[in-house]
Amino acid sequence: MSFRFIEDHRDTYPVRLMCAVLEVSPAGYYAWRERPVSARVTTSAVLLAAIRQVHQDSGGRYGSPRVHAALRMQGRGASRGRIERLMHRHGIRAIMASPRRVRTTDSRHGLPIAPNL
């Protein structure tokens, strides 16, 4: 997190100054910059693209259980928890149906009304 902040603001402030303020080593920051992207991040990006596609194909109606089932049908192996986590982190939510109002009385009828005794 702090390395990302330093990367974003390195044109404005000196790197060594930001490292001192954030209490991280400059060597750690430069090592972070040169480190390749991990396999987990790469597979998560591919999985996220598939999640977005399934969610879009469903018209935004599918939540994580249905997205998980659709991805399993496609042959993509990922746990439902991981799919939930990715969907939550990126703001992908199912469109919920509005709750139906229970109606117990039909006041629009032509029947005679009993007198109020």
C-alpha positions in Angstrom: 0.0 0.0 0.0 2.7 2.5 0.9 4.8 1.4 -2.1 1.9 2.2 -4.3 1.5 5.6 -2.7 5.2 6.3 -3.3 4.9 5.2 -6.9 1.9 7.5 -7.5 3.6 10.5 -6.0 7.2 10.1 -6.9 7.0 12.9 -9.5 5.9 15.4 -6.8 8.1 14.4 -3.8 11.5 12.7 -3.5 11.4 9.0 -3.0 13.8 8.9 -0.1 11.7 11.6 1.7 8.5 9.6 1.3 10.2 6.4 2.4 11.4 8.1 5.5 7.9 9.5 6.3 6.2 6.2 5.6 8.9 4.3 7.5 9.9 1.9 4.7 13.3 1.4 3.2 14.1 2.8 -0.2 15.7 -0.6 -1.1 12.3 -2.2 -0.4 10.5 0.2 -2.6 12.9 -0.3 -5.5 12.7 -4.1 -5.0 8.9 -3.8 -5.2 9.1 -1.9 -8.4 11.3 -4.5 -10.1 9.4 -7.5 -8.8 7.3 -9.3 -11.5 3.6 -9.6 -11.1 2.7 -12.8 -9.2 0.9 -15.8 -10.8 -2.0 -15.3 -8.3 -2.6 -11.7 -9.5 -2.4 -12.8 -13.1 -4.9 -15.6 -12.7 -7.2 -13.3 -10.6 -7.2 -10.8 -13.5 -8.2 -13.5 -15.9 -10.9 -14.8 -13.5 -12.2 -11.3 -12.9 -12.7 -10.8 -16.7 -14.6 -14.1 -16.9 -16.7 -13.1 -13.9 -17.5 -9.7 -15.5 -18.5 -11.5 -18.7 -20.9 -14.0 -17.0 -22.4 -11.2 -14.9 -22.9 -9.1 -18.0 -24.4 -12.0 -20.0 -26.9 -12.5 -17.2 -28.0 -8.9 -17.3 -26.5 -8.2 -13.9 -28.8 -10.7 -12.2 -26.3 -13.3 -11.2 -24.7 -13.3 -7.8 -21.7 -15.3 -6.7 -23.4 -18.7 -6.4 -24.8 -18.5 -10.0 -21.6 -17.0 -11.3 -19.6 -19.8 -9.7 -22.0 -22.4 -11.3 -21.7 -20.8 -14.7 -17.9 -20.7 -14.5 -17.8 -24.4 -13.5 -19.9 -25.2 -16.5 -17.3 -23.4 -18.6 -14.6 -25.5 -17.0 -13.0 -22.8 -15.0 -11.9 -24.0 -11.6 -12.2 -21.5 -8.8 -13.8 -21.6 -5.4 -17.0 -19.8 -4.6 -15.3 -17.9 -1.8 -12.7 -16.5 -4.2 -15.4 -15.5 -6.7 -17.3 -13.8 -3.8 -14.1 -12.0 -2.7 -13.3 -10.7 -6.3 -16.9 -9.7 -6.9 -17.1 -7.8 -3.6 -13.7 -6.1 -4.1 -14.6 -4.9 -7.5 -18.2 -3.9 -6.8 -19.9 -6.5 -8.9 -23.4 -7.1 -7.3 -26.5 -8.9 -8.4 -29.6 -6.8 -9.2 -32.0 -7.6 -6.4 -35.8 -7.8 -7.1 -37.7 -5.3 -5.1 -39.7 -6.9 -2.3 -43.3 -7.5 -3.1 -45.9 -5.8 -1.1 -48.3 -8.2 0.6 -51.9 -7.3 -0.1 -54.5 -8.8 2.2 -57.5 -6.6 1.4 -59.1 -5.8 -2.0 -60.9 -2.5 -1.5 -61.7 -2.1 -5.2 -64.7 -4.2 -5.5 -68.4 -3.7 -6.4 -69.8 -5.8 -3.5 -72.0 -4.2 -0.8 -70.2 -3.0 2.3 -71.5 -4.1 5.7 -72.7 -1.3 8.0 -70.3 -0.2 10.7 -72.2 -1.3 13.9 
